[in-house]
Amino acid sequence: MPNMRAKLVLQKIEQFEAIENLHFSAVAAKSYPTDGSDENNTYAKFSPSASLVMTVMNPELLGKFKAGESYYVDFTPAE
């Protein structure tokens, strides 16, 4: 299996005492430049739909993610 990179935007953060649930979806826009120069255009073309919910309990990461920001997620085979 080849490696894959997705670009996701953090839609919502559910905060609890020592846990955050991060809700991501695929990047998208209402419109893109016709010349394809927007990087999100390329990601949306090949991964038009995605959703990911991740629970974070690492104290070093709590509060570090920001809703509305985009993040790369890399997939590589685990041996």
C-alpha positions as CSV (number, residue, x, y, z in Angstrom):
1,M,0.0,0.0,0.0
2,P,1.4,3.4,-0.9
3,N,1.6,6.2,1.7
4,M,-1.3,8.7,1.7
5,R,-1.6,12.2,3.0
6,A,-5.0,13.8,3.8
7,K,-5.7,17.4,4.7
8,L,-8.4,17.8,7.3
9,V,-9.9,20.8,9.0
10,L,-10.7,20.7,12.7
11,Q,-14.5,21.5,12.8
12,K,-15.2,21.1,16.5
13,I,-13.4,20.4,19.9
14,E,-15.3,18.8,22.7
15,Q,-13.4,19.6,26.0
16,F,-13.7,17.6,29.1
17,E,-11.5,17.7,32.3
18,A,-8.5,15.8,30.9
19,I,-9.7,14.8,27.4
20,E,-10.5,16.5,24.1
21,N,-12.5,15.0,21.3
22,L,-11.3,16.5,18.0
23,H,-13.7,16.3,15.1
24,F,-12.1,16.6,11.7
25,S,-13.5,16.7,8.1
26,A,-12.0,16.9,4.7
27,V,-10.9,20.3,3.5
28,A,-13.4,22.0,1.1
29,A,-14.4,25.4,-0.1
30,K,-17.4,26.9,-1.8
31,S,-15.2,27.7,-4.8
32,Y,-11.6,27.3,-5.9
33,P,-9.4,29.1,-8.4
34,T,-9.9,27.7,-11.9
35,D,-6.2,27.3,-12.3
36,G,-6.1,24.8,-9.4
37,S,-3.6,26.9,-7.5
38,D,-5.3,26.4,-4.2
39,E,-3.8,23.4,-2.4
40,N,-7.1,22.5,-0.8
41,N,-8.5,22.1,-4.4
42,T,-6.1,19.2,-5.0
43,Y,-6.9,17.5,-1.7
44,A,-10.7,17.9,-2.2
45,K,-10.4,16.5,-5.7
46,F,-8.9,13.2,-4.5
47,S,-10.4,13.0,-1.0
48,P,-13.7,14.9,-1.3
49,S,-15.2,13.4,1.8
50,A,-13.6,12.4,5.1
51,S,-14.4,12.5,8.8
52,L,-12.2,11.6,11.8
53,V,-12.9,11.9,15.5
54,M,-9.8,11.6,17.7
55,T,-9.7,11.5,21.5
56,V,-6.6,13.2,22.9
57,M,-5.6,12.5,26.5
58,N,-1.9,13.6,26.3
59,P,-1.5,16.6,28.7
60,E,1.1,18.1,26.4
61,L,-1.4,18.3,23.5
62,L,-4.5,19.5,25.4
63,G,-5.5,23.0,24.2
64,K,-2.9,23.0,21.4
65,F,-5.4,22.2,18.5
66,K,-7.6,25.1,17.2
67,A,-11.0,24.8,15.6
68,G,-10.9,26.1,12.0
69,E,-7.3,25.2,11.4
70,S,-6.2,22.6,8.9
71,Y,-3.9,19.7,9.6
72,Y,-2.1,17.0,7.5
73,V,-2.8,13.4,8.4
74,D,-0.3,10.9,7.1
75,F,-1.2,7.2,6.6
76,T,1.7,4.7,6.3
77,P,1.4,1.0,6.6
78,A,2.2,-0.4,10.1
79,E,4.2,-3.6,10.2
